[in-house]
């Protein structure tokens, strides 16, 4: 998985590597390193005013006597940069403010066309549903062709009702009727998907103001495209000034953008980043944690997010069942396939590795080149071409069976042999790991990752 801060992460890690290599630091060493940090932030499209204030705060702390006379001044400077990055992005994680479950919370989603607002609206509804809320999606974009249909398709995928009155009614009437509909159905969140434009204009702003006057909007959330860099900050300021926003969702943070928007928005418009979009799937919306994002930027990984993703994705009962199969040497290709699917649900191998310490920037890029996602899909096709008996008992796979399997999924027999060999090695390794099967050399441990 790419991250918007790859280039920034690389540059900062190089600066800090040089700091660590020096035993004691002079004030000149620190100033030279901070100058490089400043250039890296500006190149990442962080607002000049934000960079100026950030560097002032860091420098005041970094050249203090406590740092310069400490046992490891290099690490102290890194710690200060990390803390100031967290402060820049908001220090604390901010949740969307919801009314008590017995009342209706109205959320209005706003933003420019192309930022991914309609998809993000459905993603957010799914998040709130998973937290026990009963959301209703309201199709208030009556201008963009297929906007209503897009919302309906995504709502259906999330198992969430979409309220629509077609494209002939005014968005104000639709919003009002959607709230009444939610009341009659005992729903407690209404999310209004409003229209976007190619740029901020008076007509769009007037319409949003009219909606706010017609229904009581509890939260106005701006969706901005992280790939637009500094423009995302300008858009945030304009929306906040004209209609007032309560928070921001950044989309496309997995893209090739330089990521400056995430570091600038809170400082410039004073509004928190609530969630970040990290992919195209409807599940790819992550709570924004300033401390975790700072860790990822500095190449320290994001182990907490990885653990949470594992807990939310992995089926504990299946994991226990798999552990028993490994212990009894009954681990088959169906289990192997299940492991692959669980890994896929966690964002794939590249998504998991991107959260590990030291895996940011170019290191991740190099690894992505080695991870052949097509090969994983091919392996899945090979396994699905086997009979249930062959999947359950791989030892019966003789040359004629392998030839039939290869023909069944359209690959060379060498591919089948490679997978079987890889499977055997995995099975052997799993049997030997202490703690995984209660074998020699360690206490029985909890089986967390079945792959």
Protein Blocks (a to p, Z undefined) as FASTA:
>chain_A
ZZfklmmmmmmmmmmmmmmmpmbdcfklmmmmmmmmmmmmmmnopafklmmmmmmmmmmm
mmgmklmmmmblmlmmmmmmmmmmmmmnnopacddddddfkbccddddeddehilmmmmm
mmmmmmmmmnopacddddfbfkbghklmmmmmmmmmnopacddebjkbcfklmmmmmmmm
mmmnopabdcddddddfbdcfklmmmmmmmmmmpccfbdcddddfklmmmmmmmmmmmmm
mnopabdcdehklbmbehlmmmmmmmmnopacfbdcfbjbfklcccddfklmmmmmnono
jfklmmmmmmmmpcfklmmmmmmmmmnopacfklmmmmmmmmmmnopjklmmmmpghiac
jllmmmmmmmcfklmmmmmmmmmmpcfklmmmmmlmcfklmmmmmmmnopafklmmmmmm
mmmmmmmmmmmmghjlopahiacdddfbgZZ
